[in-house]
């Protein structure tokens, strides 16, 4: 079988000085700049790395579309399989690898027009089918206090018998891989719905396949506890709610 080339996509949202009132939600009015990102790291493992940037609501949203060397792509697939109990679909062709960080005061939904404008430019250059894996940072934007992806995870953990067994009986619990459990809960709760909606604009979809570094905290210590309490969470159980890094499959 011939080896497929891969194009990976890294995303970083950086803070910019100043704040602006929200303009019309129209991606076509957002200017997207593109350039060969020679300052990025990891060139020993890449064939190319193109950055796409857009300013929006006082933030600079940046995506890097990276074509990895063939042997690196194959290695990353194996690592993704090891990180999760979930397997990549048979016959998967290529990958879209993305990463995001938000040191700015706006959440994902606020920045959606910028993300959409950037992806429009990316997919004008390469078809969406050229990407198959999206790599992302955490589910939370702590600077904006946007917990919209975390609340469904915490609620799903609260109601999950498998998580309660893990919390109370690990390492004798039925499930010992909390990373894989996070993946399952995120899927079932549709926690990353907004990210899916972003890709559905381009006739694609994303599915979480693995994560790194799962975070857990007492429910009443979570900054979004009032939302949990309103949804019926009682007591002060320790709940999983975020990760340090996440990987999605493009479908």
C-alpha positions as CSV (number, residue, x, y, z in Angstrom):
1,X,0.0,0.0,0.0
2,X,1.4,3.4,-1.0
3,X,2.0,5.8,1.9
4,X,-0.2,9.0,1.9
5,X,1.2,12.4,2.5
6,X,-0.4,14.3,5.4
7,X,-1.2,17.9,5.9
8,X,-1.6,19.0,9.5
9,X,-3.2,22.1,10.9
10,X,-2.2,23.9,14.1
11,X,-4.4,26.6,15.5
12,X,-3.3,29.3,18.0
13,X,-5.5,32.3,19.1
14,X,-3.2,35.0,20.5
15,X,-4.2,38.1,22.4
16,X,-4.0,41.5,20.8
17,X,-4.1,44.8,22.6
18,X,-7.4,46.7,22.7
19,X,-11.0,45.6,22.7
20,X,-13.6,46.2,20.0
21,X,-17.4,46.0,19.8
22,X,-18.5,42.9,17.9
23,X,-19.0,43.7,14.2
24,X,-21.4,41.9,11.9
25,X,-21.0,38.1,12.0
26,X,-19.8,37.8,8.4
27,X,-16.7,35.8,7.7
28,X,-16.3,37.4,4.2
29,X,-15.4,40.7,5.8
30,X,-12.5,39.3,7.7
31,X,-9.0,39.6,6.2
32,X,-6.9,36.4,6.3
33,X,-3.2,36.7,5.9
34,X,-1.2,33.6,4.8
35,X,2.6,33.0,4.8
36,X,5.2,30.3,5.1
37,X,5.8,30.1,8.9
38,X,9.6,29.8,9.1
39,X,9.5,30.6,12.8
40,X,7.5,27.6,13.8
41,X,9.3,24.6,15.5
42,X,9.6,21.0,14.3
43,X,10.8,21.6,10.8
44,X,12.9,18.4,10.9
45,X,9.5,16.6,10.9
46,X,7.7,18.8,8.3
47,X,7.7,19.3,4.6
48,X,5.8,22.6,4.8
49,X,4.1,24.9,7.3
50,X,1.8,27.7,6.2
51,X,0.2,30.1,8.8
52,X,-3.2,31.7,8.3
53,X,-4.0,34.7,10.5
54,X,-7.1,36.8,11.1
55,X,-7.8,39.7,13.5
56,X,-11.2,39.5,15.3
57,X,-12.7,41.1,18.4
58,X,-9.3,42.2,19.7
59,X,-7.7,38.8,19.1
60,X,-5.4,37.4,16.5
61,X,-6.6,33.9,15.4
62,X,-3.8,31.8,13.8
63,X,-3.9,28.5,12.1
64,X,-0.9,26.6,10.8
65,X,-1.4,24.1,7.9
66,X,1.5,21.7,8.1
67,X,2.5,18.9,5.8
68,X,4.3,16.3,7.8
69,X,6.9,13.9,6.4
70,X,5.5,10.5,5.7
71,X,7.3,8.6,8.5
72,X,6.1,11.2,11.0
73,X,2.5,10.8,9.9
74,X,2.6,7.0,10.3
75,X,4.1,7.4,13.8
76,X,1.5,9.9,14.9
77,X,-1.3,7.5,13.9
78,X,0.2,4.8,16.0
79,X,0.6,7.1,18.9
80,X,-3.0,8.3,18.6
81,X,-4.2,4.6,18.7
82,X,-2.1,4.0,21.8
83,X,-3.6,7.1,23.6
84,X,-7.2,5.9,23.3
85,X,-9.2,2.8,23.2
86,X,-11.0,4.3,20.2
87,X,-9.5,3.2,16.8
88,X,-9.2,5.3,13.7
89,X,-11.7,4.2,11.0
90,X,-10.3,1.7,8.4
91,X,-9.0,3.2,5.2
92,X,-8.4,6.7,6.7
93,X,-6.5,8.7,4.1
94,X,-4.9,11.8,5.5
95,X,-5.0,14.0,8.6
96,X,-5.9,17.6,9.6
97,X,-4.0,18.2,12.8
98,X,-5.1,21.4,14.6
99,X,-4.1,23.1,17.9
100,X,-5.8,26.0,19.6
101,X,-5.0,28.3,22.5
102,X,-7.0,31.4,23.6
103,X,-5.1,33.9,25.6
104,X,-7.8,36.5,24.8
105,X,-11.1,37.6,26.3
106,X,-13.4,35.9,23.7
107,X,-14.7,32.4,23.6
108,X,-14.9,30.0,20.7
109,X,-18.4,31.0,19.7
110,X,-17.3,34.7,19.6
111,X,-14.3,33.8,17.4
112,X,-16.3,31.5,15.1
113,X,-16.3,34.0,12.2
114,X,-12.5,34.2,12.2
115,X,-12.1,30.4,12.4
116,X,-14.6,30.1,9.5
117,X,-12.8,32.7,7.4
118,X,-9.5,31.0,7.9
119,X,-10.7,27.6,7.1
120,X,-12.3,29.0,4.0
121,X,-8.9,30.1,2.8
122,X,-7.2,26.8,3.9
123,X,-9.8,24.7,2.0
124,X,-9.5,26.9,-1.0
125,X,-5.8,25.9,-1.1
126,X,-6.3,22.2,-0.2
127,X,-9.5,20.2,-0.3
128,X,-11.0,19.4,3.1
129,X,-10.5,15.7,2.3
130,X,-6.7,16.4,2.4
131,X,-7.0,16.5,6.2
132,X,-8.1,13.8,8.5
133,X,-6.9,14.7,12.0
134,X,-7.4,17.8,14.1
135,X,-5.3,18.5,17.1
136,X,-6.5,21.0,19.7
137,X,-5.4,22.3,23.1
138,X,-7.7,22.1,26.1
139,X,-11.5,22.4,26.0
140,X,-11.5,25.5,28.2
141,X,-10.7,29.2,27.5
142,X,-9.8,30.3,31.0
143,X,-9.1,33.9,29.9
144,X,-12.7,34.4,28.6
145,X,-14.3,32.2,31.3
146,X,-15.9,30.2,28.4
147,X,-16.8,26.8,29.9
148,X,-19.3,25.8,27.3
149,X,-17.3,22.7,26.3
150,X,-16.5,21.7,29.9
151,X,-19.9,21.8,31.5
152,X,-21.3,18.9,29.4
153,X,-18.2,16.8,30.3
154,X,-18.6,17.5,34.0
155,X,-22.3,16.7,33.9
156,X,-21.7,13.5,31.9
157,X,-19.1,12.4,34.5
158,X,-21.5,13.1,37.3
159,X,-24.1,10.8,35.7
160,X,-21.6,8.1,34.5
161,X,-21.6,4.9,36.4
162,X,-18.2,4.0,34.9
163,X,-16.7,7.3,36.0
164,X,-18.1,6.8,39.5
165,X,-16.6,3.4,39.7
166,X,-13.3,4.8,38.4
167,X,-13.3,7.6,41.0
168,X,-14.1,5.3,43.9
169,X,-12.3,2.1,43.1
170,X,-9.3,2.9,40.8
171,X,-7.0,0.9,40.1
172,X,-9.5,-1.9,40.7
173,X,-12.2,-0.1,38.7
174,X,-13.8,-1.7,35.6
175,X,-12.3,1.1,33.4
176,X,-8.7,2.2,34.2
177,X,-8.0,4.5,31.2
178,X,-9.5,7.9,32.2
179,X,-8.4,9.4,28.9
180,X,-10.5,7.0,26.9
181,X,-13.4,7.6,29.3
182,X,-13.1,11.3,28.7
183,X,-13.3,10.7,25.0
184,X,-16.4,8.6,25.4
185,X,-18.1,11.2,27.6
186,X,-17.2,14.0,25.3
187,X,-18.7,12.2,22.3
188,X,-21.9,11.2,24.1
189,X,-22.5,14.7,25.5
190,X,-21.6,16.4,22.2
191,X,-19.4,18.7,24.3
192,X,-17.5,20.1,21.3
193,X,-20.7,20.8,19.3
194,X,-19.5,24.2,18.2
195,X,-16.3,22.7,16.7
196,X,-18.4,20.2,14.8
197,X,-20.6,23.0,13.5
198,X,-17.5,24.8,12.2
199,X,-16.5,21.9,10.1
200,X,-20.0,21.0,9.0
201,X,-20.0,24.3,7.1
202,X,-17.4,22.6,4.9
203,X,-19.3,19.4,4.5
204,X,-17.1,17.7,7.1
205,X,-17.3,16.7,10.7
206,X,-15.0,16.0,13.6
207,X,-14.9,13.2,16.3
208,X,-12.7,13.2,19.3
209,X,-10.3,10.2,19.2
210,X,-7.8,10.7,22.0
211,X,-6.7,13.2,24.7
212,X,-3.7,13.9,27.0
213,X,-3.7,15.0,30.6
214,X,-7.3,14.8,32.0
215,X,-8.1,17.4,34.7
216,X,-10.5,16.7,37.6
217,X,-11.6,18.9,40.5
218,X,-14.2,19.0,43.3
219,X,-17.5,20.1,41.8
220,X,-17.9,23.1,44.2
221,X,-14.5,24.4,43.3
222,X,-15.2,24.5,39.6
223,X,-15.8,28.1,38.3
224,X,-19.0,26.9,36.6
225,X,-20.5,25.1,39.6
226,X,-23.7,27.3,39.6
227,X,-24.4,25.8,36.2
228,X,-23.8,22.3,37.4
229,X,-26.0,22.9,40.5
230,X,-28.8,24.2,38.3
231,X,-28.6,21.0,36.3
232,X,-29.0,18.8,39.4
233,X,-25.5,18.1,40.6
234,X,-25.5,17.5,44.4
235,X,-22.8,17.2,46.9
236,X,-19.1,17.8,46.1
237,X,-17.9,14.9,43.9
238,X,-14.6,15.1,42.1
239,X,-15.4,15.5,38.3
240,X,-13.4,15.4,35.2
241,X,-13.9,18.5,33.0
242,X,-10.9,19.3,30.8
243,X,-7.8,18.1,29.1
244,X,-4.4,19.5,28.2
245,X,-4.5,18.4,24.6
246,X,-7.1,16.8,22.4
247,X,-7.0,15.0,19.0
248,X,-10.0,14.8,16.6
249,X,-10.6,12.7,13.5
250,X,-12.0,14.6,10.4
251,X,-14.9,12.7,8.8
